């Protein structure tokens, strides 16, 4: 293998454009390999690479790409699925004594009696969250039982479709006025964080989901030691080497709300100075296996 590492990246979004230059400076050539929204001959050739960045987001197409590329991934299929299953990840974190929001998994179909019992575990409002989506897609807040049952009815309709792969969702406690942080870890070590915050006018209008893809701004922050350690504990409990850890922090609590094994990379100025050195070292360690 030559000194230069060829890295297959399955998505051509913000992360690729941001990591390409810094990784090239460290002898790693990150290249897009289109896996989805195309035809893909099963005896085809996707190119010669030394490693893959993150297993593709679509599991079926990812299985084909994995077979054709035949490379070690920084985050392989198992790591991605372990994080994507929000309920499973929270259960692992809870078993490892990592603080998380109070949460209940609903696996459809369930009756109204079970839903009422789930509702009664919480002080309203509650957050209703699909178990395996990203970017805040489908997350709703229910302030009363009728609204909660209405959301559940809508999810029932979606889950009746025979091809629906995931027929589960989470009911979680709502933490008002929580600060929302995305913490990046590499091989279990803190390498930086951003605070995601909606503009003041959006907050005054009652919006509460601090997702960048919904208009929030990500600002680099210097987290205190206890919050850094919380993210590192989460990465260790899930055993995922390249992980974004979402923290919700209120006056008296800090919890891991979810994790992302396909985290979007922000501007390097928002992370620790060793961010790309650590990421490059992780990629090289995979390629050299």
Secondary structure, DSSP 8 states (H G I E B T S, - for coil): --SSEEEEES--SHHHHHHHHHHHTTTEEEEE---SSS---TT------SEEEE--SSHHHHHHHHHHH--EEEE-HHHHHHHH-HHHHHHHHHHTT--B--EEEEESS--HHHHHHHHTTS-S-EEEEETT--TTTT-EEE-SHHHHHHHHHHHHHHHTSTT-S--EEEEEE--TT-EEEEEEEETTEEEEEEEEE--HHHHHTT-----GGGT-EEEE----HHHHHHHHHHHHHHT-SEEEEEEEE-SS-EEEEEEETT-----GGGB-TTHHHHHHHHHHHHHT-
